[in-house]
Amino acid sequence: MTKESFNRTEMLLGVDAMSRLTRTRVLLFGVGGVGSWCAEALVRSGVGHLAMVDPDCVDATNINRQLPATTLTVGRPKVEVMHERLLEINPDAEIVARCEKFSTDTAGQFNINEYDYVIDAIDNLADKMELILLSTHKDGPAFFSSMGAACKIDPTQVRVSEFWQIDGCPLAANLRKRMRRAMRFPERKFKCVWSPEVIRDRGKGSLVHVTGAMGFALAGLVVEDAFC
């Protein structure tokens, strides 16, 4: 990596913030429509260590919105494709690709306390809830989560709110319902990227300009924290 690679970032954030980003360790769960764009934004912003966790392979149906998905990568593990791409952006970064599934059964395999930030871009509700509960214990790393991106077409409505303040996102509502039913709750507050856009009755489709906006917003939370 040449110094020029991050010249424009350093001009804006300053030398100290760039140094912090270089030392920052991020653990990202999910590199699909939201997570893949988050991963790229983190590395392009100067984050020096990124571990990605996702069990899926690229499918042709991913091409409309997911960064690793092209006609040439169908069938390959998403984290493998992302690993190659991110090292092309910054060969000096430490990029870890784990083609694994996060769940209640595998949660113990991920030492989240080794990281400065944990980012949730998981779709599955049960797994998402487990990750939220695991990552929000009182002494854990900073944690950010993505809520629902499906059925939305307006990227200008993407915003950031504390989880319990979200009003109008069915995914967040379902998560809170599950937590109340199980009587299991996060030990601390955490920020989420979400959209209040009214969901249209058009199936579960999603668009890259919305998923990408949410992924960039997640990365922005890390960069902003380093800058501050």
Summary of the structure (lengths in Angstrom):
residues: 228
radius of gyration: 16.9
end to end distance: 25.2
largest distance: 52.3
contacts: 739
relative contact order: 0.17
helix: 44%
strand: 15%
